[in-house]
Each structure stands twice: as C-alpha cells, then as structure tokens.
Amino acid sequence: MSASVIGCVGTLIVPTRGAEGAGEVLLTVRGSKETFLARSDEPLPKGTQVLVVQAHGPRTVVVEPWNDPTFP
C-alpha cells in the first residue's frame, strides 16, 4: 500500500521539523482520508500543501511543498 501514495497531494495537519522530526499529512487514498507520518528536508508549517515523493514503510512518507499548477 505504501507505494500507492507516491504522487498524492495532501495537506500537513502537523508541521514537519526537517531533520528534527516528522509531522503528519492528510491524504486521500482509495477514496478515504488517511493520516501518515510526514518527513521533509526542511521544516514545513501546518496547512502546507505537499506532494508525496517517497514512502518509507506502510505509514511514513517523504513530502515536498506543492504548488498546484492549475491555480494562478
């Protein structure tokens, strides 16, 4: 299941702290909302839209900030 979240866009509900620790991201997976531990290279604030770029185990993902290209 972890590979199925790569490429998903979600919203941080708990900020990430970069190397200092994980946050939490809310993703829609198979039609339902689920939370995952989220790690990032740099700290990201709560509410940031992020893209999942890697999965580490079943419940931990690596995210990067995401700007939706369809919105100006």
N, CA, C and O of each residue as an XYZ file, in Angstrom:
288
protein
N       0.807     -1.196      0.000
C       0.000      0.000      0.000
C       0.848      1.258      0.000
O       0.430      2.262     -0.576
N       2.016      1.251      0.616
C       2.803      2.469      0.732
C       3.162      3.074     -0.621
O       3.172      4.297     -0.763
N       3.456      2.240     -1.617
C       3.812      2.766     -2.929
C       2.641      3.480     -3.587
O       2.850      4.344     -4.439
N       1.413      3.139     -3.209
C       0.244      3.754     -3.839
C       0.075      5.221     -3.456
O      -0.690      5.930     -4.111
N       0.757      5.701     -2.422
C       0.621      7.101     -2.015
C       1.624      8.018     -2.712
O       1.480      9.240     -2.652
N       2.636      7.451     -3.371
C       3.616      8.282     -4.080
C       2.894      9.025     -5.193
O       2.175      8.427     -5.993
N       3.095     10.338     -5.233
C       2.415     11.173     -6.219
C       1.140     11.806     -5.700
O       0.559     12.660     -6.369
N       0.694     11.404     -4.515
C      -0.506     12.001     -3.925
C      -0.182     13.386     -3.374
O       0.932     13.641     -2.918
N      -1.167     14.268     -3.423
C      -1.040     15.598     -2.840
C      -1.916     15.635     -1.599
O      -3.058     15.176     -1.620
N      -1.379     16.180     -0.524
C      -2.125     16.275      0.732
C      -1.810     17.563      1.447
O      -1.104     18.426      0.926
N      -2.344     17.685      2.657
C      -2.160     18.880      3.479
C      -1.573     18.481      4.823
O      -2.029     17.528      5.454
N      -0.555     19.223      5.256
C       0.032     18.953      6.571
C      -0.951     19.369      7.661
O      -1.454     20.492      7.666
N      -1.214     18.446      8.580
C      -2.059     18.777      9.729
C      -1.214     18.948     10.994
O      -1.684     19.481     11.999
N       0.027     18.491     10.931
C       1.032     18.735     11.971
C       2.294     19.147     11.229
O       2.715     18.434     10.317
N       2.917     20.271     11.584
C       4.093     20.735     10.831
C       5.243     19.740     10.887
O       5.416     19.035     11.881
N       6.038     19.686      9.804
C       7.258     18.889      9.825
C       8.369     19.746     10.416
O       8.287     20.974     10.422
N       9.418     19.074     10.916
C      10.519     19.809     11.545
C      11.851     19.525     10.877
O      12.905     19.644     11.502
N      11.803     19.145      9.590
C      13.048     18.846      8.885
C      13.759     17.676      9.533
O      13.137     16.655      9.827
N      15.055     17.813      9.758
C      15.845     16.741     10.371
C      15.460     16.484     11.821
O      15.806     15.443     12.380
N      14.750     17.419     12.431
C      14.377     17.299     13.843
C      13.182     16.382     14.084
O      12.956     15.959     15.217
N      12.412     16.066     13.039
C      11.304     15.144     13.264
C      10.185     15.257     12.256
O      10.119     16.179     11.443
N       9.310     14.277     12.348
C       8.202     14.163     11.402
C       7.004     14.996     11.832
O       6.838     15.346     13.000
N       6.177     15.297     10.836
C       4.875     15.890     11.067
C       3.824     14.878     10.662
O       4.063     13.671     10.705
N       2.655     15.370     10.267
C       1.587     14.475      9.852
C       0.863     15.077      8.662
O       0.594     16.278      8.635
N       0.543     14.236      7.669
C      -0.119     14.689      6.454
C      -1.431     13.929      6.283
O      -1.516     12.741      6.596
N      -2.449     14.621      5.785
C      -3.741     14.027      5.479
C      -3.814     13.800      3.971
O      -3.723     14.746      3.188
N      -3.981     12.536      3.571
C      -4.032     12.156      2.160
C      -5.341     11.434      1.866
O      -5.913     10.792      2.746
N      -5.809     11.541      0.638
C      -6.941     10.741      0.190
C      -6.389      9.525     -0.536
O      -5.736      9.650     -1.572
N      -6.657      8.348      0.018
C      -6.139      7.094     -0.516
C      -7.317      6.151     -0.736
O      -8.069      5.859      0.195
N      -7.472      5.683     -1.954
C      -8.563      4.772     -2.308
C      -9.920      5.316     -1.848
O     -10.769      4.566     -1.366
N     -10.110      6.620     -2.002
C     -11.392      7.234     -1.708
C     -11.653      7.602     -0.263
O     -12.725      8.125      0.044
N     -10.716      7.350      0.635
C     -10.914      7.747      2.033
C      -9.704      8.541      2.523
O      -8.593      8.383      2.017
N      -9.939      9.388      3.509
C      -8.857     10.211      4.056
C      -8.108      9.418      5.121
O      -8.704      8.789      5.996
N      -6.780      9.471      5.016
C      -5.914      8.777      5.968
C      -4.760      9.690      6.352
O      -4.349     10.547      5.570
N      -4.240      9.503      7.556
C      -3.081     10.273      8.002
C      -1.831      9.410      7.950
O      -1.875      8.202      8.184
N      -0.707     10.066      7.635
C       0.596      9.414      7.562
C       1.619     10.297      8.255
O       1.472     11.519      8.266
N       2.654      9.698      8.833
C       3.788     10.482      9.304
C       4.454     11.086      8.083
O       4.611     10.408      7.068
N       4.846     12.338      8.161
C       5.432     13.044      7.023
C       6.802     13.591      7.393
O       6.959     14.289      8.395
N       7.767     13.270      6.588
C       9.124     13.799      6.761
C       9.457     14.690      5.583
O       8.985     14.470      4.467
N      10.282     15.707      5.843
C      10.714     16.623      4.778
C      12.123     17.100      5.081
O      12.563     17.073      6.231
N      12.838     17.542      4.032
C      14.200     18.033      4.222
C      14.219     19.308      5.059
O      15.078     19.476      5.925
N      13.275     20.196      4.800
C      13.183     21.477      5.510
C      11.893     21.506      6.324
O      10.920     20.853      5.947
N      11.864     22.246      7.431
C      10.614     22.370      8.183
C       9.511     22.989      7.317
O       9.758     23.935      6.569
N       8.306     22.451      7.425
C       7.151     22.966      6.690
C       6.014     23.229      7.676
O       5.765     22.405      8.555
N       5.316     24.367      7.546
C       4.261     24.702      8.502
C       2.968     23.923      8.261
O       2.718     23.413      7.169
N       2.172     23.849      9.297
C       0.834     23.269      9.210
C       0.049     23.981      8.110
O       0.151     25.198      7.960
N      -0.732     23.223      7.342
C      -1.533     23.800      6.272
C      -0.848     23.808      4.913
O      -1.483     24.122      3.907
N       0.448     23.465      4.867
C       1.178     23.440      3.598
C       0.669     22.298      2.732
O       0.512     21.175      3.210
N       0.409     22.584      1.454
C       0.094     21.513      0.504
C       1.402     20.854      0.116
O       2.378     21.532     -0.203
N       1.420     19.515      0.145
C       2.643     18.774     -0.129
C       2.392     17.639     -1.116
O       1.272     17.149     -1.262
N       3.471     17.236     -1.790
C       3.472     16.112     -2.715
C       4.278     14.984     -2.091
O       5.389     15.211     -1.612
N       3.738     13.776     -2.088
C       4.464     12.611     -1.570
C       5.455     12.147     -2.638
O       5.059     11.836     -3.762
N       6.756     12.099     -2.283
C       7.790     11.721     -3.239
C       8.425     10.368     -2.920
O       9.055      9.761     -3.786
N       8.265      9.891     -1.683
C       8.799      8.583     -1.292
C       7.918      8.015     -0.192
O       7.242      8.751      0.526
N       7.938      6.696     -0.072
C       7.265      6.019      1.031
C       8.304      5.207      1.794
O       9.108      4.491      1.197
N       8.279      5.322      3.106
C       9.187      4.555      3.977
C       8.321      3.708      4.891
O       7.894      4.166      5.951
N       8.068      2.504      4.492
C       7.196      1.636      5.275
C       5.735      1.971      5.001
O       5.431      2.804      4.148
N       4.846      1.326      5.720
C       3.424      1.469      5.416
C       2.792      2.790      5.843
O       1.749      3.153      5.299
N       3.375      3.533      6.797
C       2.703      4.720      7.323
C       3.576      5.971      7.377
O       3.184      6.961      7.995
N       4.756      5.950      6.744
C       5.644      7.114      6.750
C       5.971      7.503      5.311
O       6.318      6.652      4.492
N       5.858      8.795      5.012
C       6.127      9.299      3.666
C       7.097     10.474      3.725
O       7.241     11.130      4.757
N       7.757     10.726      2.600
C       8.618     11.897      2.440
C       7.869     12.855      1.523
O       7.381     12.462      0.464
N       7.782     14.116      1.940
C       6.997     15.100      1.193
C       7.833     16.305      0.801
O       8.865     16.595      1.405
N       7.359     16.999     -0.231
C       7.939     18.278     -0.668
C       6.793     19.261     -0.823
O       5.667     18.849     -1.103
N       7.052     20.559     -0.647
C       5.992     21.549     -0.867
C       5.431     21.429     -2.276
O       6.172     21.137     -3.215
N       4.140     21.649     -2.432
C       3.468     21.515     -3.723
C       2.672     22.772     -4.013
O       1.881     23.220     -3.183
N       2.881     23.337     -5.185
C       2.073     24.448     -5.668
C       1.274     23.932     -6.850
O       1.855     23.541     -7.863
N      -0.019     23.925     -6.743
C      -0.885     23.405     -7.795
C      -0.743     24.245     -9.057
O      -1.082     25.428     -9.047
N      -0.249     23.656    -10.146
C      -0.028     24.440    -11.369
C      -1.325     24.866    -12.062
O      -1.294     25.698    -12.969
N      -2.456     24.308    -11.646
C      -3.737     24.693    -12.278
C      -4.321     25.955    -11.663
O      -5.269     26.526    -12.203
N      -3.759     26.401    -10.527
C      -4.230     27.622     -9.885
C      -3.172     28.712    -10.034
O      -1.984     28.443     -9.856
N      -3.586     29.941    -10.359
C      -2.601     31.025    -10.516
C      -1.967     31.416     -9.212
O      -1.121     32.310     -9.180
